[in-house]
């Protein structure tokens, strides 16, 4: 398990934990499979923004596997 601040570490199909916009204050994480990478820059201090297979969008906190 690694952090999600580098775009190069994240690929479509990976299982990740993300924090949704509405959950940023509580830090509640949601798990899912990456469908799209939305952040264009190589890194982001708060995590790379992705869209999961179920359509939810958030910033990656943990990459599983």
C-alpha positions in Angstrom: 0.0 0.0 0.0 1.4 3.4 -1.0 0.3 7.0 -1.0 -1.5 8.6 -4.0 0.4 11.8 -4.6 2.3 10.7 -7.8 0.3 10.3 -11.0 2.8 7.7 -12.4 1.9 5.3 -9.5 -1.8 5.2 -10.5 -3.2 3.2 -13.4 -6.7 2.4 -14.5 -7.8 -0.9 -12.9 -6.0 -0.4 -9.6 -7.8 -0.7 -6.3 -7.5 2.5 -4.3 -8.9 4.3 -1.3 -10.1 7.8 -2.0 -11.5 10.7 0.0 -14.6 12.3 -1.6 -15.0 16.1 -1.6 -17.9 15.9 1.0 -15.7 13.6 3.3 -12.6 15.8 3.4 -13.4 17.2 6.8 -13.9 13.7 8.4 -11.3 11.9 6.3 -13.7 9.0 5.5 -12.3 6.8 2.7 -14.1 5.0 -0.1 -12.6 2.0 -1.9 -13.0 1.3 -5.5 -11.3 0.6 -8.9 -9.8 3.5 -10.9 -11.6 4.2 -14.1 -10.1 7.6 -15.1 -7.3 9.8 -13.8 -8.4 13.4 -13.7 -5.3 15.2 -12.4 -3.1 16.3 -15.3 0.0 17.3 -13.2 2.7 14.7 -12.3 2.1 15.2 -8.5 -0.5 16.7 -6.2 0.1 17.2 -2.4 -3.4 16.2 -1.5 -3.6 13.2 -3.8 -4.3 12.5 -7.5 -7.9 13.0 -8.4 -9.6 9.9 -10.0 -13.0 8.7 -11.0 -13.8 5.2 -9.8 -15.7 2.5 -11.7 -18.9 3.5 -9.9 -18.6 7.1 -11.0 -17.4 8.6 -7.6 -14.7 11.2 -7.8 -12.1 11.9 -5.1 -8.4 12.1 -4.2 -6.3 9.0 -3.8 -5.1 8.4 -0.2 -3.9 4.8 -0.6 -3.1 2.5 -3.5 -3.8 -1.2 -2.6 -1.7 -4.0 -4.1 
